[in-house]
């Protein structure tokens, strides 16, 4: 039955403390992300009890309400209530500086910036994958203009990633988007790229007698993200010192003249070092542990999703695929994690006597297995019933190990599922198709069987809505 998102959004906003307690709202693939002014005003039990809400995650000053595949409809309904969205959000509230707050702020900035870019990145990577398949199948001649154009179309989101990050971060940090784009554009300007290539070959490159570090900025995330954050502070500082009569021309000129050199001389190299350090750490672990690292990641991936920490890997995945053409640790682990949640949901749909839970489980299983979107299964089924989550974690470990042993790697960053499994096919290794099919089949079958073996405490009919819990007096007997 279609959800009434006008009513759902009204209930969500009320449980968050009303419109006055909401500073901003965005959404990702499955979650509404609210930045609230006072966490004490949030009624979490009421939020979880709303029919249509699959779960609630608190991260710093952000309250994430999991909706599922129809999150865009819920987002539009929330905006219709007058929430900060397309319009300029309210001024940020000053908060006490703590180590935990700094960590939460960094994660919030990373997630808030990268989430809106995911569709473009997935679209581009899938087009590149299409070009690779057409080339492999011999549909077009090697080096044909059609293949070149397809690769250019697919590569656009990656090559100009700093510009896209700057635009998205400008919204996140509430600074001027056109200035952020202009400064990021400097980093991917053909003349600047040529200059950096010469610097990499040993030619001395200076700006105002200061040496410039040779850095390649295309395909990168961290430099533009840090640069835009710094820009937000520069803009406010310049605004305070420029006379009103000169703001139209002097203010933007000073901002660009201050921010661009800082980006080139300091922030860019620092961002590259940070990004490279994170990437090196992740893949050093993979180098030492091999298939075991993929198995461990497959087991903990649903837990990372619950905390929102899974988005930390997004820049690393993007940069690795852009630079090497594939990623062989995080993405392969998601095959087992996603489809195991789907298999567990299928088992719940088979055994539950709750009609609405059966419908929820079937829809969640289809979403996880076919499209690779696992959060409906995670929050709508596994977390609610507990034992299916345990079954999924065990299956994720086993299937991650198989994926690691098979040497699977992804050429795209689309969520692994039946429709996107082609991203793991390696033209140079036809056996990769066999490994992918085997891992996907094993994920569904193993998690299905484990869920039936472990059983689960079925929900009574009056606890069908995701997020609701059954009264203790009405608890149903365990289903085995």
LOVEXSE-73907 format. One record per atom (N, C-alpha, C, O): x negated, y negated, z; residue in one letter. Coordinates in steps of 0.02 Angstrom, whole numbers, plus 50000, padded with zeros to 5 digits. Example, Ala and Ser with C-alpha at 12.3 -4.5 7.8 and 13.67 -1.06 7.14 Angstrom:
REM residues 2
493405028450390A 493855022550390A 493405016550390A 492885016650423A 493585011250354S 493165005350357S 493554999850394S 493304994350402S 
//
This chain:
REM residues 480
499585006050000X 500005000050000X 499564993850000X 499104993350041X 499694988949955X 499284982849952X 499304979050017X 499834978550049X 498734976350038X 498684972550100X 498934965450090X 498834962550036X 499244962650141X 499444955550140X 498874951550171X 498844950550231X 498414949250128X 497814945950154X 497954938950180X 497544936050216X 498524936050163X 498714929650193X 498834930650268X 498604926650309X 499184935950286X 499304937450357X 498664939750391X 498514937850448X 498284944050356X 497664946650385X 497174940950399X 496874940750453X 497094936350352X 496624930850361X 496834926350418X 496414923850456X 497484925250424X 497744921050479X 497584924350547X 497384920950594X 497674930950551X 497524934550612X 496784934450628X 496584933850686X 496374935150576X 495644935050586X 495414928350613X 495044928050662X 495634923050582X 495444916350603X 495674914950675X 495314911950714X 496284917150691X 496534916250759X 496104919950810X 495954917250863X 495894926150793X 495474930050838X 494774927150845X 494424928550894X 494564923250796X 493904920050798X 493924913450837X 493414910050844X 494504911650863X 494544905550901X 494844899750863X 494834894050886X 495124901150804X 495434895850764X 494954892450718X 494344893550721X 495224888250674X 494804884850624X 494284880350656X 493754879250628X 494434877650715X 493974873150748X 493334876550772X 492834873150785X 493354883150779X 492774886750802X 492354889650746X 491844892750758X 492564888550684X 492204891250626X 491814885750591X 492094880750569X 491164886850587X 490714881850556X 490664882950481X 490634878150443X 490644889250460X 490584890950389X 490794898150378X 490794902150425X 490964899850316X 491144906750300X 490904908250230X 490974904250184X 490604914150222X 490404916850157X 490604924150156X 490904926650204X 490454927650101X 490574934750100X 490054938250057X 489744935250013X 489954944750071X 489514948850030X 489934954149996X 490514952849980X 489664960149986X 490024965249949X 490634967949987X 491144969749956X 490594968050053X 491134971050092X 491304967150156X 491774969050191X 490944961750171X 491034958350235X 491194950950227X 490924947550184X 491634948550271X 491714941350281X 491204939350334X 491174942450387X 490804934150319X 490284932050366X 490444925150393X 490394920150357X 490654924950455X 490844918650488X 490274916150532X 490004919950573X 490104909750525X 489644906450571X 490084902750621X 490444898150601X 490064904650684X 490504901750734X 490114896950779X 489504897450786X 490484892450810X 490184887550854X 490114890150925X 489624888750960X 490604894150947X 490594896751015X 490804904051014X 491384905651003X 490324908551026X 490474915651024X 490964917851079X 491304922851072X 490984913951133X 491424915751189X 492164915451169X 492574918651202X 492324911851116X 493024911151095X 493254916951051X 493844917451034X 492794921351031X 492964926950987X 493304932451028X 493044934651079X 493874934651005X 494234940351035X 494084946550994X 494454948250948X 493524949851010X 493294955550970X 493794961350969X 493924964150915X 494094963251025X 494594968651022X 495184966950976X 495434971250940X 495394960650978X 495944958650934X 495734958950861X 496134960850818X 495114957050847X 494854957350778X 494864964550753X 495094965950698X 494604969150794X 494564976150774X 495254979250765X 495334984150727X 495754976550800X 496424979450797X 496834977150737X 497384979650725X 496564972450698X 496934969850640X 496944975050584X 496424977650564X 497544976450559X 497604981250503X 497274978150442X 497484972850418X 496764981550416X 496384978950359X 495674977350377X 495254976450333X 495524976950442X 494844975850466X 494534982550483X 494794986250525X 493984984150450X 493654990650459X 493154990650517X 492974995950543X 492934984750537X 492444984350590X 492214977250600X 492354972850559X 491844976150655X 491584969450671X 490864970150693X 490704974550733X 490424965950666X 489724965950684X 489524958850705X 489664954050669X 489194958250763X 488954951750786X 488204951350773X 487834955850791X 487984945950741X 487274944850726X 487114937550738X 487264933250696X 486794936050795X 486644929050811X 487294925250820X 487744927250857X 487334919550786X 487944915550788X 488434917550733X 488934914250722X 488284923050699X 488704925350643X 489134931250665X 488894935850698X 489774930950648X 490234936550660X 490424939350592X 490744935950552X 490254945650580X 490374948850516X 490984953350522X 490994958050562X 491494951950482X 492114955850484X 492124960250421X 492154957750365X 492104966750432X 492064971450375X 492764972550347X 493214974750383X 492854971150283X 493494971850250X 493484977650201X 493974981450196X 492934978450164X 492894983750114X 492884981050044X 492684975350033X 493114984949997X 493054983149926X 493454977049906X 493294973849856X 493974975249944X 494394969549926X 494214963349966X 494634959049979X 493584962849986X 493364957150026X 493464950449991X 493594945450024X 493414950349924X 493504944149887X 494214941349897X 494304935249903X 494714945749899X 495394943549910X 495474940649980X 495794935449989X 495174943950028X 495204941450097X 494844934750103X 495074930250139X 494294934050068X 493904927750070X 494324921950042X 494344916550072X 494644923149986X 495064917849957X 495644916050003X 495834910250008X 495924921050037X 496474919750084X 496224915650144X 496584911350169X 495614917050166X 495324913150221X 495204905950199X 495354901350236X 494924905050138X 494804898250114X 495454894350108X 495464888250118X 495994897850092X 496644894450085X 496884891550151X 497314887250152X 496594893850206X 496784891250272X 496394884950289X 496484882050342X 495964882750242X 495574876650254X 494904877850285X 494614873350316X 494634883850275X 493984885450303X 493424882150263X 493524880350205X 492834881150295X 492254878650257X 492054883950206X 491904889550224X 492044882150143X 491854886850091X 491554883150034X 490964881450034X 491974881749983X 491744877849927X 491604870749949X 491164867349922X 491994868349998X 491894861550023X 491294861550070X 491064866750093X 491044855550083X 490464854850126X 490624857150196X 491134854950224X 490234861550226X 490374863950292X 490234858750345X 489904853750332X 490484860050405X 490374855350459X 489644855050478X 489254859650463X 489454849750511X 488754848850532X 488564854450579X 488964856450621X 487954857050573X 487744862550615X 487714860650688X 487574854950706X 487854865550731X 487844864350802X 487144865850828X 486864871150812X 486864861350870X 486204862550898X 486244868050950X 486694867950993X 485774872750946X 485794878350992X 485104879151025X 484604876950998X 485104882451083X 484494883451120X 484014887951080X 484214892951052X 483374885851079X 482874889551041X 482594895251082X 482294894151135X 482704901351059X 482444907351092X 482134911951040X 482264911250980X 481724916651063X 481404921351017X 481934925550982X 481874926850922X 482434927751019X 482984931550989X 483364927350938X 483564929750885X 483464920950956X 483814916450911X 483434915150847X 483724914650793X 482764914650853X 482344913650794X 482394919750747X 482474918950687X 482344925750776X 482404931750736X 483084932350702X 483134934050643X 483614930750740X 484284931050712X 484364925750657X 484694926950607X 484044919950668X 484084914550618X 483744916450553X 483994915050499X 483154919750558X 482794921950498X 483204927050460X 483264926750399X 483484931950497X 483894937050465X 484514933950433X 484704935750377X 484824929250468X 485424925950442X 485264922050378X 485654922150331X 484684918650378X 484484914750319X 484354919450260X 484544917950203X 484014925050273X 483854929850220X 484484932850191X 484574933150130X 484934935150235X 485554938350213X 486004933250178X 486274934650125X 486074927450209X 486514922350181X 486284919750114X 486694917850072X 485624919850102X 485364917550038X 485404922949985X 485594921549928X 485234929050003X 485184934349953X 485854937449934X 485944939649877X 486324937749981X 486964941049966X 487314938349904X 487554942349864X 487364931649895X 487704929149835X 487334930849770X 487634930649716X 486694932649774X 486304934049714X 486334941349692X 486144942949636X 486584945649735X 486574952849721X 486934954549656X 486664958549618X 487534951749641X 487854953649578X 487434952149516X 487404956149469X 487094946249515X 486674944449458X 486084949149452X 485884951149397X 485794950949509X 485204955349509X 485404962449487X 485054965549447X 485964964849513X 486204971449492X 486374971449418X 486184975949381X 486734966149395X 486914965749324X 486304965749280X 486284969249229X 485804961749298X 485194961349258X 484824967949256X 484584970149204X 484764971149315X 484394977449317X 484744982949278X 484424987249247X 485414982949279X 485784987949241X 485724986749165X 485714991549127X 485674980449144X 485564979049073X 484874981449052X 484794984348998X 484374980349094X 483704982849079X 483704990549075X 483364993549034X 484104993649119X 484165000849118X 484495003149054X 484295008149025X 484994999549031X 485335001148968X 484835000748910X 484825005048866X 484424995448909X 483924994748857X 483435000648857X 483235003048804X 483245002748917X 482785008448923X 483095014848895X 482765018648861X 483745015948910X 484085021948886X 484165021848810X 484055026848777X 484345015948783X 484415015348710X 483745016448675X 483715019448622X 483215013948706X 482545014948679X 482355022348681X 482085025148633X 482505025548738X 482345032548747X 482745036948698X 482485042048674X 483365035048685X 483795039048640X 483645037748567X 483915041248523X 483235032648552X 483065031148483X 483615027848444X 483625028148383X 484085024648480X 484635021148446X 484375015348403X 484615014048349X 483855011948430X 483535006548393X 482795008048385X 482515011948424X 482475005148335X 481765006148325X 481365003048382X 481584998248413X 480775005848395X 480345003148446X 480174995848430X 479984994248374X 480264991548480X 480104984448471X 480614980648431X 480484974948411X 481204983548420X 481724979948381X 481954973848420X 481924973548481X 482194968848382X 482414962648413X 482994963748461X 483064960248511X 483424968648447X 483984970148492X 483734972448560X 483984970148612X 483234976848560X 482954979148624X 482594973548661X 482634972948722X 482244969248623X 481904963548653X 482404958948687X 482304956748744X 482954957448652X 483454952848679X 483804956048740X 483924952648789X 483944962548737X 484244965848794X 483794965548855X 484024964348911X 483144966548844X 482674966048900X 482624958948927X 482554957948988X 482664954048883X 482654947048905X 483284945548947X 483244942248999X 483854947948923X 484484947048960X 484424950049030X 484614947049080X 484164956149032X 484094959549096X 483574956549141X 483634956749203X 483064953549112X 482504950849150X 482634943749175X 482274941349218X 483154940449148X 483274933449166X 483354932349240X 483064927749268X 483744936649273X 483864935849344X 483234936849385X 483154933749438X 482774940949361X 482154942249397X 481634936749385X 481324934249432X 481544934849321X 481044929849303X 481194923149338X 480744919849364X 481834921249338X 482024914849369X 482294915749440X 482674911549464X 482084921149472X 482314922549540X 482164916749588X 482584915149630X 481574913549585X 481454907949630X 481974902349623X 482164899249673X 482194901049562X 482694895849550X 483354897949581X 483694893949613X 483544904249570X 484174906749599X 484154906649675X 484644904749707X 483594908749703X 483514908649776X 483574901449803X 483894900249854X 483254896749768X 483274889749790X 483984887049790X 484184883549836X 484364888749738X 485054886349734X 485474889249790X 485864885749822X 485404895749802X 485784899049854X 485574896549924X 485994895449967X 484914895749933X 484664893449998X 484864886250012X 484954884250069X 484934882149959X 485154875249968X 485844874949999X 485984870750042X 486284879549979X 486944879950009X 486894882250082X 487234879650126X 486454887050094X 486364889750161X 486084884550209X 486304883950266X 485584880650185X 485244875850228X 485544868850223X 485294864050253X 486094868250184X 486464861850178X 486014856250154X 485994850850183X 485644857550100X 485214852450070X 485404851649997X 485824855449971X 485104846849963X 485294845149894X 485084850749846X 484494852349840X 485574853749813X 485434859549770X 485034857549709X 484584861249689X 485184851849678X 484834849949617X 484094848649631X 483664850349590X 483934845849689X 483234844749707X 482884851449720X 482314852449700X 483234855949754X 482944862649767X 482804866349702X 482274869349695X 483274865949655X 483174869249590X 482604866049552X 482194869549521X 482564859449554X 482034855849518X 481334857849544X 480874858849504X 481274858449610X 480624860149639X 480454867549624X 479884869149609X 480954871949630X 480834878949612X 480674879649538X 480284884049519X 480974875249496X 480824875449425X 480104873949409X 479834876449359X 479784870049452X 479064868649443X 478664875049447X 478194876049409X 478874879549492X 478494885749503X 478544890649445X 478114894949437X 479064889949402X 479134894449345X 479074890649279X 479244893349226X 478844884449282X 478734880549221X 478174883749180X 477664885649208X 478254884349114X 477744887649073X 477044884749082X 476554888449085X 476994878049086X 476334874949094X 476024876749162X 475414877849166X 476444877049214X 476184878849280X 475974886149281X 475464887949311X 476374890449249X 476194897549245X 475524898449209X 475104902449230X 475424894649156X 474794894949118X 474214892549161X 473674895349159X 474334887349201X 473824884649245X 473634889749298X 473044890549314X 474134893249326X 474004898349377X 473624904249347X 473214907349381X 473764905849284X 473404911249250X 472664909449243X 472224913749253X 472524903149227X 471824900849222X 471494900949290X 470904902649296X 471864899049342X 471584899149410X 471414906249431X 470904907349465X 471834910949411X 471704917949428X 471074920649393X 470764925349417X 470894917549337X 470294919549300X 469664915949324X 469124916849296X 469734911749376X 469164908449405X 469094901149389X 468644897849415X 469524898349347X 469484891249330X 469724887149390X 470234888649421X 469354881849406X 469534877549463X 470164873549447X 470194870149396X 470664874149490X 471284870449483X 471394866449547X 471394869249602X 471484859849540X 471574855549599X 472184851149590X 472404849749534X 472454848949646X 472974843749646X 472764838549698X 472744839949758X 472624832549674X 472384827149717X 471774829349757X 471734828249818X 471304832549723X 470674834949751X 470744840749800X 470264842649834X 471344843649804X 471464849349849X 471514855649805X 471914855749759X 471124860849819X 471154866949778X 471844870149781X 472174870249833X 472054872749724X 472704876149718X 472584883649713X 472204885949671X 472914887449757X 472854894749757X 473224897649697X 473784895649681X 472894902349663X 473214905549605X 473754910349628X 473614915349660X 474374908649612X 474954912649633X 475444913249575X 475564908449540X 475714919249565X 476224920349515X 476904920449551X 477024924749593X 477334915549535X 477954914649573X 478564918049542X 479064919249576X 478534919649478X 479104923049447X 479214929749484X 478734932949505X 479844931749490X 480034938049522X 479964937849598X 480024943149630X 479854932049629X 479744931749701X 480344928649737X 480754925149706X 480404929949802X 480964927649842X 480734922949898X 480994917349904X 480254925049938X 480074921549999X 479834914349987X 480044909850024X 479404913049937X 479174906149928X 479744901149918X 479744895849950X 480204902649875X 480764898049862X 481214897349922X 481474891949935X 481304902749960X 481724902550020X 481414897950073X 481754893650101X 480764898850087X 480424894550136X 480394887450111X 480484882750150X 480254886550047X 480204879850018X 480864875950027X 480844870050043X 481424879250016X 482074875850021X 482224874150094X 482534868950107X 482034878350140X 482124876850211X 481714870550230X 481964866150265X 481094870250207X 480684864350220X 480994858250186X 480994852850215X 481254859150126X 481564853650089X 482144850550129X 482234844550129X 482534854850163X 483094852350201X 482874847450255X 483234842750271X 482284848650285X 482014844150336X 481704837950304X 481774832450331X 481364838850248X 481074833150213X 481614828350191X 481544822250197X 482164831050165X 482714826750141X 482994822450197X 483114816550187X 483094825450255X 483374821550311X 482884816250335X 483084810750353X 482224818050334X 481714813150355X 481664807250308X 481634801550329X 481654808750242X 481614803450192X 482244799050194X 482204793050185X 482814802050206X 483434798350209X 483424793150265X 483714787750259X 483084794750319X 483054790150376X 482594784150362X 482704778750389X 482084785050321X 481584779750312X 481694775450250X 481384770150243X 482134777650205X 482244773750143X 482804768750152X 483334770450178X 482704762550131X 483234757450135X 483834759550092X 483754762950042X 484424757350113X 485034759350079X 485034757150006X 485284760749963X 484754751349991X 484774748649924X 484334752649876X 484414752149815X 483854756549902X 483394760349859X 483534767849858X 483174771649825X 484044770149894X 484164777249902X 484284780849835X 484084786649827X 484604777549788X 484784780749725X 484174782949685X 484204788049650X 483614779249690X 483024781049651X 482424782749694X 482034787249676X 482324779249750X 481734780449791X 481774786849831X 481284790449838X 482364788149858X 482444794149900X 482304800549861X 481884804549884X 482624801949803X 482464808149767X 481744808449743X 481444813849742X 481454802649723X 480764802649701X 480284804749757X 479834808749747X 480394801849817X 479964803549874X 480044810849894X 479564814249910X 480674813249893X 480794820249912X 480414824949866X 480084829549889X 480464823749800X 480114828049752X 479364827449759X 479004832549756X 479114821349767X 478384820249773X 478094823349836X 477514825249838X 478504823749888X 478264826749951X 478354834349949X 477884838049965X 478944836649929X 479104843749934X 478734848049882X 478494853449899X 478684845649820X 478374849749768X 477634851149783X 477434856949779X 477224846149801X 476524847749818X 476464852349878X 476034856749880X 476894851349929X 476874855849987X 477024862949966X 476704867749989X 477514863749921X 477694870449896X 477114873549860X 476964879449869X 476774869649817X 476224872249776X 475604873849818X 475284878949808X 475444869349864X 474824869949902X 474874874449963X 474384877749982X 475464874549995X 475514878050059X 476054883450060X 475904889250073X 476674881450048X 477234885950058X 477204891850009X 477314897550028X 477054890449946X 477024895749896X 476544901249914X 476744907049918X 475894899549925X 475424904849945X 475614908350009X 475544914450015X 475864904450059X 476074907450122X 476654912350111X 476664917850139X 477144910250070X 477714914650056X 477504920950021X 477754926350036X 477044920349974X 476794926249938X 476444930949986X 476544937049983X 476054928250032X 475694932450081X 476194936050126X 476114941950142X 476714932450148X 477224935550191X 477584941150154X 477644946750180X 477824939550093X 478184944550054X 477754950650038X 477974956350042X 477124949350019X 476664954850003X 476514959050065X 476444965150061X 476464955550124X 476324959150186X 476894963850205X 476774969550224X 477524961450199X 478104965650214X 478134971550167X 478244977250188X 478034970150102X 478054975450052X 477494980650064X 477614986650060X 476894978050080X 476334982550092X 476454987050152X 476284992950152X 476764984150204X 476904987950265X 477394993650250X 477284999350270X 477934991950214X 478444996950199X 478155002650158X 478265008550173X 477775000950106X 477535006150061X 476885009450085X 476695014650059X 476555006450135X 476005009950168X 476285015750209X 476015021250209X 476835014350244X 477185019650281X 477395025250233X 477315031150248X 477665023250176X 477865028150125X 477265032050100X 477315038150088X 476685028650092X 476085032050068X 475825037250117X 475575042450097X 475895035650182X 475645040350233X 476135046150245X 475925051950252X 476775044650248X 477275049650265X 477585053250205X 477845058750212X 477545050050146X 477815053150085X 478555054450090X 478935049950108X 478765060550074X 479475062150074X 479805061350142X 480405060150146X 479405061950196X 479685061250263X 479955054250275X 480445053250310X 479615049150246X 479855042250254X 480525041250220X 480945037550246X 480635044650163X 481285044150129X 481815047750171X 482385045450175X 481635053350202X 482105057050244X 482315052850304X 482905052550321X 481825049750337X 481975045650396X 482415039750377X 482895038150412X 482255036550320X 482665030950297X 483375033250281X 483855029650295X 483445039150251X 484105041750236X 484525042950298X 485135042150297X 484185044850353X 484535046250416X 484745039750451X 485285039450480X 484325034650449X 484465028550488X 484825023250446X 485035018150474X 484905024350381X 485195019250338X 485895016950362X 486015010950365X 486355021550379X 487005019250404X 486945015050467X 487335010450477X 486455016550510X 486355012650571X 486095005650554X 486285000750586X 485665005250502X 485424998750480X 486004994650451X 486034988550461X 486454997950415X 487034994450387X 487474991650443X 487724986150438X 487564995650496X 487974993450552X 487704987050583X 488084982650602X 487044986550590X 486734980750620X 486614975050570X 486444969450590X 486694976550505X 486554971550453X 485824971250434X 485634967150392X 485404975450464X 484684975250452X 484494978050383X 483934977150361X 484954981450350X 484794984350284X 484624978950233X 484254980350186X 484884972850242X 484744967550194X 484024965050198X 483784961450154X 483674966850252X 482964964850258X 482554967750200X 482054964750180X 482764973550175X 482384976850122X 482524974050052X 482174975750005X 483034969850046X 483224967349980X 482654963949943X 482524965649885X 482314958949973X 481764955749936X 481214960549916X 480934960049861X 481054965349960X 480534970249945X 480724974549886X 480314975849842X 481354976849885X 481594981049829X 481564977149764X 481324979549713X 481824970949766X 481844966849706X 481144965749678X 481024966549619X 480684963849722X 480004962349700X 479654968549674X 479284968249625X 479754974249708X 479424980449687X 479674982649618X 479274984549576X 480334982449607X 480604984349541X 480364979449488X 480204981549432X 480344973049504X 480124967949456X 479394969049436X 479214968049378X 478974970949484X 478254971449470X 478054978349443X 477614978749401X 478384983649467X 478174990449447X 478684994049404X 478534999149373X 479304991349401X 479824994549361X 480244999549399X 480735002049372X 480055001149462X 480435006049500X 480285005449574X 479785002349594X 480725008449616X 480635008349688X 480785015349714X 481305018249698X 480325018249753X 480375025349769X 480455027149842X 480335032849860X 480645022449885X 480735024149955X 481435022549980X 481805027050000X 481625016249977X 482265014150005X 482855016449963X 483335019349988X 482815015049897X 483385016749853X 483525024249851X 484115026149854X 483025028649844X 483185035849845X 483505038049910X 483925042549909X 483315034949966X 483615036950030X 484355035350032X 484735038650067X 484555030149995X 485265028149995X 485715033149960X 486315033349973X 485435037249916X 485855042249881X 486175046749934X 486785047449936X 485745049749975X 486005054250027X 486435050650078X 486945053350100X 486235044650097X 486605040850148X 487305039150124X 487795040250159X 487355036450063X 488005034350037X 488475040250025X 489045040250047X 488225045249988X 488655050749970X 488815055350029X 489325058750029X 488375055450079X 488525059350139X 489115056350177X 489535059950203X 489155049650179X 489745046450209X 490375048150169X 490905048950198X 490295048550103X 490865050450061X 491085057550074X 491685058950078X 490605062250079X 490765069150093X 491095070150160X 491565074050167X 490845066550211X 491155066850278X 491865064250276X 492305067050309X 491985059050238X 492655056250232X 493125061150198X 493715061550216X 492875064750148X 493285069850115X 493495075250165X 494065077650164X 493035077250208X 493195082350258X 493735079750306X 494185083450325X 493685073450326X 494185070550370X 494865070350335X 495375071850365X 494865068350271X 495485068150233X 495815075050229X 496425075650229X 495405080250225X 495665087050220X 495975089350286X 496495092650285X 495665087750342X 495865090550406X 496335086250448X 496695088850490X 496335079650437X 496745075250479X 497485076450466X 497695078050410X 497885075650519X 498615075950512X 498925068950511X 499525068150506X 498485063850515X 498695056950513X 498725054650440X 498215054250407X 499325053250416X 499415051750345X 499035045450323X 498725045450270X 499055040250364X 498705034150344X 497945034950348X 497585032250306X 497705038750398X 496995040150401X 496775044250341X 496225043150314X 497195048850318X 497035052750258X 496955048150197X 496485048950158X 497415043350189X 497365038750133X 496735034450139X 496385033250089X 496585032150199X 495985028150210X 495365032150194X 494905029650161X 495345038450217X 494755042750207X 494655044350133X 494095044350108X 495205045650097X 495145047150025X 494885041049987X 494455041749944X 495165035150002X 494935029049968X 494205027649985X 493815025649941X 494015028650048X 493325027450070X 492845032350036X 492295030450016X 493055038650030X 492635043749998X 492525041949925X 491965042449900X 493055039949890X 492995038049820X 492525032149812X 492115031949766X 492585027149857X 492155021249854X 491415023149863X 490985020649827X 491285027449912X 490585029349926X 490285033749872X 489715032649851X 490665038749850X 490395043649802X 490355040649732X 489855041449697X 490885037349710X 490915034949641X 490525028449632X 490125027749586X 490655023549677X 490355016849668X 489755015549712X 489405010549701X 489625019849762X 489055018649806X 489185013549859X 488715011549894X 489815011349868X 489985006549920X 490205010549980X 490765013349981X 489785011050031X 489895015750086X 490215012750147X 490425016450192X 490275006250152X 490515003150214X 491235005050231X 491385005950290X 491695005750182X 492365008150201X 492335014950235X 492705016250283X 491905019450210X 491835026050241X 491485025450309X 491665028950356X 491005021050313X 490615020250375X 491065017650431X 491095020450485X 491405012050417X 491805008850469X 492515011550474X 492805011950529X 492795013550417X 493485015850418X 493565023050442X 494105024950464X 493015026950438X 493065034050455X 492515036050505X 492665037950562X 491885035650484X 491335038550523X 491255035550592X 491225039150642X 491225028850595X 491125025550660X 491725026650705X 491645027450766X 492325026650677X 492935027450717X 492965034450748X 493185035150805X 492755039450711X 492835046350734X 492195049350763X 492215054850790X 491645045850758X 491005047650789X 490655053750759X 490105053150731X 490965059650763X 490625065650739X 490505065750664X 489975068150643X 490945063050623X 490775062550552X 490165058150540X 489795059150491X 490045053250584X 489445049150578X 488825053350592X 488325052750556X 488855057550643X 488295061950659X 488155066650600X 487585067850581X 488695069350571X 488615073750513X 488285070150455X 487865072950420X 488475063850445X 488195059850391X 487455058450402X 487055058650355X 487265057050464X 486565055650479X 486125061850467X 485585061350439X 486375067650489X 486005073850477X 485935075150402X 485395076750378X 486495074550367X 486485075650294X 486035070550259X 485685072350212X 486045064350282X 485625059150252X 484885060750259X 484495059450213X 484695063650316X 483995065550327X 483795071150279X 483275070750245X 484205076350275X 484045082050232X 484015079950159X 483545081650123X 484505076150137X 484535074150067X 484005068950050X 483755068749993X 483825064850099X 483275060250089X 482625064050078X 482205062150037X 482535069350117X 481935073550109X 481915076650039X 481385076750007X 482475079150015X 482505082049948X 482345076849895X 481975078149847X 482635070849903X 482495065449855X 481765063449855X 481465062049803X 481465063449915X 480745061849920X 480315067149889X 479825065649854X 480475073449902X 480095078949873X 480155078849797X 479675080349762X 480745077149772X 480845076749699X 480535070649667X 480535070049606X 480255066149708X 479925060249681X 480395055349647X 480195051849601X 481025055149669X 481505050649637X 481335043349651X 481095041549704X 481455039149601X 481355031949607X 481885028449566X 482115031049515X 482085022549589X 482615018849555X 482325013249512X 481845009949531X 482625012349452X 482425006949408X 482895000949414X 482824996049378X 483365001349461X 483844996049474X 483974995849548X 483745000349585X 484354990749572X 484514990649643X 485264990949654X 485504988549706X 485634993749607X 486344994849617X 486445000149671X 486045004849676X 486974999449711X 487115004349764X 487175011249733X 487585012249688X 486785016149756X 486795022849726X 487465026249733X 487735026849788X 487745028449678X 488365032049675X 488405035649608X 487935035449569X 488965038849595X 489045042749534X 488945038349471X 488595040349425X 489255032449470X 489225028149412X 488535024949402X 488355023149346X 488155024349455X 487505021049450X 486915025849455X 486345023749461X 487065032449454X 486535037349461X 486015037149405X 485455039449413X 486225034249348X 485765033849291X 485145029749307X 484635030449274X 485185025449358X 484605021249375X 484015025449402X 483455022949405X 484155031649421X 483615036049446X 483325040549392X 482855044349405X 483605040349332X 483345044549278X 482685041749252X 482635035749237X 482185045849248X 481525043849224X 481415046649154X 481385052749145X 481355042349103X 481255044749034X 480645049249026X 480635053748984X 480145048049068X 479535052049063X 479585058749101X 479135062949095X 480125059649138X 480205065649177X 480935068049174X 481335066349217X 481105072049124X 481805074549117X 482065078149178X 482665078349190X 481615081149218X 481825084749278X 482125079949330X 482465082249376X 482005073549323X 482285068749371X 483045068949370X 483365067849421X 483335070549311X 484065071149306X 484315076949349X 484825076349383X 483945082449348X 484125088249388X 484085086549463X 484525088349502X 483555083149482X 483465081249552X 484025076649576X 484285077449631X 484205071749534X 484735067049553X 485395070749563X 485735069749614X 485575074949516X 486195078749520X 486195083149582X 486695083749617X 485615086349595X 485565090849653X 485645087149718X 486005089349763X 485325081349724X 485365077349786X 486085074949797X 486335075149853X 486405072649744X 487085070049751X 487565075749770X 487985074749815X 487505081449738X 487945087049755X 487825089449826X 488295090849864X 487185089949845X 487015092249912X 487275087349965X 487515089450018X 487245080849951X 487475075849999X 488215076750015X 488405076650073X 488615077649963X 489335078349973X 489495084950008X 489885085150056X 489205090449983X 489365097050009X 489125097850081X 489495100350124X 488505095750095X 488215096750162X 488595092550214X 488765095150267X 488715086250199X 489075082050248X 489785084350257X 490055084050313X 490105086750203X 490785089550207X 490785095550255X 491205096050300X 490305100150245X 490275106250286X 490105104550359X 490405107350405X 489635100050370X 489435098250438X 490015094950475X 490105096150535X 490395090750441X 490965087450472X 491485092650494X 491775092150548X 491615097550451X 492085102750469X 491825106950528X 492215109050571X 491165108150530X 490865112050584X 490885108250650X 491055111150702X 490705101850649X 490685097850710X 491385096050734X 491505095250794X 491855095450686X 492525093450703X 492565086050722X 492055082550721X 493165083750738X 493255076750759X 493915076250796X 494355080350787X 493975071150837X 494585069950874X 495065066050830X 494945060150816X 495585069250808X 496045066150761X 496415060350794X 496495060150855X 496625055650753X 496995049850778X 497745050950772X 497975053750722X 498115048950823X 498845049350817X 499095044350766X 498735039750747X 499705045150743X 499985040850691X 499965033450709X 499865029350664X 500055031750773X 500065024650792X 499385021450797X 499325015750818X 498855025250779X 498175022450779X 497865022750711X 497265023350704X 498285022250660X 498055023250591X 497655017550565X 497195018650525X 497805011450585X 497465005650557X 496745005450577X 496595006350636X 496275004350530X 495565003950547X 495454998750600X 495734993250598X 495035000550650X 494874995850703X 495284997150765X 495084995150820X 495875000450760X 496285001850817X 496035008150851X 495755012650819X 496145008550916X 495965014550953X 496595017250986X 497035013451007X 496625023650991X 497215026751019X 497225026051095X 496695026551126X 497795025051125X 497835025051198X 497635031851224X 497735037051192X 497335031751283X 497075037951311X 497615043151321X 497505049151314X 498215040651339X 498755045351352X 498985048851290X 499285054251293X 498855045851230X 499085048751167X 498535052251128X 498635054051071X 497945053051159X 497385055951122X 497565062751094X 497845067051129X 497385063751031X 497555070050998X 497005075151013X 496455073451033X 497175081251002X 496685086551013X 496155086450959X 496285084050903X 495565089050973X 495015089250925X 495205093550867X 495535098650874X 494985091450806X 495115095250745X 494485098950725X 493955095850717X 494525105350717X 493955109350697X 494135113750638X 493715117550613X 
//
